[in-house]
Amino acid sequence: MQKPNQNDTRLIQMLERILALNDQVLLLVHDRPDLLSRFVDQRIGVLRVLDALQSGTPAPPEALPAFGRVARQLEEILLRSHQIQAAPRMDA
């Protein structure tokens, strides 16, 4: 098995971060089947890429920026959900 290069190591760290963010998003959308399947599919895809990297398959150069965008999207979803939850209720 080939040792991951620096780019692959960074990508592995990014994928682990995405999985943690994905866990949080799944908790938010657990009661929304229309959204749940999208994030479950995303998780499966990330796990497949992570498995390939850890098995020694090198990642293409465009993988790191692409997964960086995924991480930012998940962070934005979580940020918006916390802003919505933190907003005072008008009927209170």
TIGUVO-268298 format. One record per atom (N, C-alpha, C, O): residue in three letters; x, y, z. Coordinates in pm, whole numbers, padded with zeros to 5 digits, always signed. Each point is the difference from the previous one (the first is absolute). Layout:
N
ALAXYZ;...
end
This chain:
92
MET+00084-00118+00000;MET-00084+00118+00000;MET+00089+00124+00000;MET+00098+00008+00073;GLN-00135+00087-00155;GLN+00074+00125-00016;GLN-00039+00098+00110;GLN-00118+00012+00034;LYS+00217+00058+00021;LYS-00027+00100+00103;LYS-00064+00123-00066;LYS+00046+00043-00106;PRO-00151+00014+00167;PRO-00065+00118-00061;PRO+00098+00118-00009;PRO+00079+00024+00091;ASN-00087+00048-00203;ASN+00082+00121-00014;ASN-00065+00114+00079;ASN-00107-00018+00059;GLN+00171+00133-00059;GLN-00049+00113+00081;GLN-00140+00042-00043;GLN-00085+00030+00084;ASN+00059-00027-00214;ASN-00131+00039-00050;ASN-00107-00100+00047;ASN-00108+00039+00043;ASP+00140-00168-00052;ASP-00095-00102+00043;ASP-00024+00006+00151;ASP-00111-00022+00046;THR+00217+00051+00029;THR-00014+00012+00145;THR-00093+00117+00034;THR-00086-00012+00088;ARG+00103+00124-00158;ARG-00089+00115+00022;ARG-00143-00035-00038;ARG-00095+00039+00067;LEU+00080-00114-00176;LEU-00133-00040-00044;LEU-00065-00094+00102;LEU-00119+00011+00027;ILE+00196-00103+00028;ILE-00053-00090+00103;ILE-00050+00080+00120;ILE-00107-00029+00053;GLN+00183+00130-00012;GLN-00043+00085+00112;GLN-00127+00075-00037;GLN-00090+00014+00083;MET+00082+00035-00208;MET-00119+00071-00046;MET-00121-00093+00001;MET-00108+00039+00042;LEU+00126-00162-00088;LEU-00111-00095-00004;LEU-00048-00036+00140;LEU-00120-00016+00023;GLU+00212+00005+00070;GLU-00039-00026+00138;GLU-00079+00117+00056;GLU-00096-00020+00076;ARG+00134+00141-00112;ARG-00075+00120+00043;ARG-00140-00001-00063;ARG-00099+00030+00067;ILE+00092-00065-00194;ILE-00129-00006-00068;ILE-00091-00103+00067;ILE-00119+00025+00017;LEU+00174-00139+00021;LEU-00082-00102+00068;LEU-00055+00054+00132;LEU-00115-00027+00034;ALA+00196+00102+00040;ALA-00048+00058+00126;ALA-00110+00102-00026;ALA-00101+00002+00071;LEU+00118+00082-00173;LEU-00103+00098-00035;LEU-00125-00072-00050;LEU-00112+00039+00033;ASN+00131-00142-00113;ASN-00111-00076-00054;ASN-00082-00063+00112;ASN-00123-00004-00007;ASP+00190-00045+00112;ASP-00071-00055+00116;ASP-00095+00104+00059;ASP-00115-00031+00030;GLN+00164+00153-00016;GLN-00081+00106+00059;GLN-00118+00035-00090;GLN-00112+00022+00049;VAL+00135-00017-00180;VAL-00108+00031-00094;VAL-00103-00113+00000;VAL-00120+00027-00005;LEU+00165-00151+00012;LEU-00095-00112+00004;LEU-00092+00010+00122;LEU-00118-00034-00009;LEU+00171+00080+00120;LEU-00084+00020+00119;LEU-00106+00107-00025;LEU-00111-00010+00051;LEU+00147+00112-00128;LEU-00095+00107-00029;LEU-00111-00044-00095;LEU-00115+00043+00014;VAL+00148-00129-00109;VAL-00096-00035-00104;VAL-00059-00140+00017;VAL-00062-00053-00092;HIS+00080-00008+00209;HIS-00045-00138+00020;HIS-00149-00020-00025;HIS-00043-00111-00032;ASP-00036+00216+00045;ASP-00144-00011-00020;ASP-00044+00055-00137;ASP-00119+00021-00023;ARG+00215+00001-00066;ARG-00029+00052-00134;ARG+00053-00098-00105;ARG+00113+00016-00047;PRO-00193-00116+00008;PRO+00048-00101-00096;PRO+00050+00061-00131;PRO+00090-00055-00063;ASP-00148+00168+00022;ASP+00041+00064-00124;ASP+00145+00049+00007;ASP+00070+00002-00101;LEU-00025+00037+00219;LEU+00138+00046+00019;LEU+00091-00112+00051;LEU+00119-00004-00033;LEU-00175-00084+00111;LEU+00080-00104+00064;LEU+00075-00086-00102;LEU+00118-00028+00019;SER-00185-00012-00125;SER+00065-00088-00098;SER+00120+00068-00065;SER+00100-00066-00030;ARG-00109+00196+00008;ARG+00112+00073-00061;ARG+00125-00006+00088;ARG+00110-00024-00048;PHE-00129+00044+00178;PHE+00114+00003+00090;PHE+00051-00140+00033;PHE+00118-00018+00029;VAL-00207-00082-00034;VAL+00045-00138+00017;VAL+00084-00040-00122;VAL+00105-00062+00015;ASP-00151+00099-00135;ASP+00078-00028-00122;ASP+00136+00070+00005;ASP+00101-00057-00041;GLN-00101+00180+00090;GLN+00125+00074+00013;GLN+00096-00074+00094;GLN+00119-00012-00029;ARG-00172-00035+00139;ARG+00083-00072+00098;ARG+00059-00127-00061;ARG+00117-00031+00021;ILE-00198-00043-00096;ILE+00047-00122-00065;ILE+00113+00033-00098;ILE+00101-00070-00004;GLY-00117+00175-00074;GLY+00104+00041-00094;GLY+00129+00038+00069;GLY+00108-00039-00044;VAL-00118+00113+00152;VAL+00119+00041+00076;VAL+00069-00123+00058;VAL+00123-00010-00005;LEU-00200-00083+00058;LEU+00059-00122+00057;LEU+00072-00083-00107;LEU+00105-00059+00027;ARG-00160+00056-00147;ARG+00065-00075-00109;ARG+00134+00064-00038;ARG+00099-00070-00018;VAL-00098+00202+00006;VAL+00125+00071-00034;VAL+00101-00018+00112;VAL+00118-00025-00026;LEU-00163+00037+00150;LEU+00090-00016+00114;LEU+00059-00141+00002;LEU+00120-00017+00025;ASP-00202-00083-00051;ASP+00049-00138-00004;ASP+00104-00018-00110;ASP+00103-00065+00021;ALA-00129+00122-00138;ALA+00096-00011-00110;ALA+00133+00066+00035;ALA+00106-00055-00027;LEU-00113+00173+00087;LEU+00123+00071+00039;LEU+00078-00080+00103;LEU+00123-00012-00009;GLN-00193-00042+00106;GLN+00068-00075+00104;GLN+00054-00133-00052;GLN+00087-00061+00063;SER-00138+00016-00176;SER+00050-00123-00063;SER+00117+00027-00093;SER+00058-00093-00055;GLY-00022+00221+00038;GLY+00115+00034-00081;GLY-00031+00054-00138;GLY+00093+00030-00075;THR-00219-00017+00038;THR-00036+00058-00129;THR+00016+00152+00009;THR-00066+00062+00083;PRO+00151-00002-00165;PRO+00019+00145+00009;PRO-00122+00076-00052;PRO-00071-00047-00089;ALA+00049+00162+00146;ALA-00113+00084-00040;ALA+00039+00087-00118;ALA+00116+00038-00013;PRO-00212-00006-00074;PRO+00030+00095-00107;PRO+00021+00139+00060;PRO-00054+00028+00107;PRO+00129+00059-00173;PRO+00031+00131+00056;PRO-00123+00087+00029;PRO+00003+00084+00090;GLU-00110-00104-00165;GLU-00119+00083+00021;GLU-00084-00045+00119;GLU-00098+00067+00034;ALA+00133-00176+00029;ALA-00081-00054+00111;ALA+00001+00092+00121;ALA-00105+00022+00061;LEU+00221+00032-00024;LEU+00008+00084+00120;LEU-00088+00125-00012;LEU-00078+00026+00092;PRO+00087+00052-00201;PRO-00090+00116-00011;PRO-00147-00039-00005;PRO-00085+00070+00055;ALA+00054-00181-00121;ALA-00140-00043-00010;ALA-00056-00035+00137;ALA-00111+00041+00034;PHE+00187-00116+00045;PHE-00048-00035+00133;PHE+00005+00119+00094;PHE-00075+00005+00097;GLY+00162+00091-00124;GLY+00001+00124+00078;GLY-00132+00074-00016;GLY-00054+00056+00095;ARG+00001-00057-00218;ARG-00131+00063-00024;ARG-00110-00073+00075;ARG-00090+00062+00055;VAL+00097-00194-00053;VAL-00100-00080+00074;VAL+00004+00036+00148;VAL-00105+00019+00062;ALA+00224-00009-00006;ALA+00014+00035+00142;ALA-00060+00138+00027;ALA-00071+00018+00099;ARG+00100+00078-00186;ARG-00055+00136+00020;ARG-00152-00001-00009;ARG-00066+00071+00076;GLN+00010-00148-00168;GLN-00146-00008-00012;GLN-00062-00057+00127;GLN-00102+00051+00048;LEU+00162-00156+00006;LEU-00052-00058+00124;LEU+00012+00099+00116;LEU-00091+00012+00082;GLU+00203+00060-00076;GLU+00017+00101+00105;GLU-00106+00108-00011;GLU-00053+00046+00102;GLU+00022-00003-00225;GLU-00103+00102-00020;GLU-00137-00051+00043;GLU-00077+00075+00062;ILE+00045-00199-00093;ILE-00128-00058+00042;ILE-00011+00001+00152;ILE-00102+00039+00055;LEU+00208-00082+00010;LEU-00001-00004+00147;LEU-00008+00140+00059;LEU-00071+00022+00099;LEU+00143+00072-00157;LEU-00003+00137+00049;LEU-00141+00058-00013;LEU-00052+00061+00094;ARG-00010-00081-00210;ARG-00137+00050-00019;ARG-00097-00067+00096;ARG-00090+00067+00052;SER+00105-00195-00029;SER-00093-00069+00090;SER+00015+00051+00143;SER-00099+00012+00072;HIS+00221+00019-00031;HIS+00021+00054+00135;HIS-00055+00141+00010;HIS-00051+00039+00105;GLN+00061+00039-00212;GLN-00056+00135+00002;GLN-00151-00006+00009;GLN-00061+00081+00070;ILE+00001-00176-00139;ILE-00146-00015+00005;ILE-00043-00045+00139;ILE-00097+00052+00055;GLN+00169-00148+00003;GLN-00034-00049+00133;GLN+00022+00106+00106;GLN-00072+00005+00100;ALA+00172+00081-00120;ALA+00034+00100+00100;ALA-00090+00124-00010;ALA-00003+00081+00093;ALA-00068-00066-00203;ALA-00085+00117-00017;ALA-00115-00003+00100;ALA-00059-00106+00024;PRO+00027+00220+00035;PRO-00112+00003+00096;PRO-00132-00026-00071;PRO-00022+00044-00113;ARG-00065-00115+00180;ARG-00131-00029-00057;ARG-00089+00122+00015;ARG-00001+00065+00105;MET-00072-00035-00209;MET-00086+00118+00001;MET-00126-00024+00082;MET-00062+00095+00048;ASP+00021-00221-00031;ASP-00122-00029+00073;ASP+00024-00022+00149;ASP-00094-00030+00074;ALA+00217+00044-00031;ALA+00032-00025+00142;ALA-00036+00118+00086;ALA+00020-00003+00121;
end
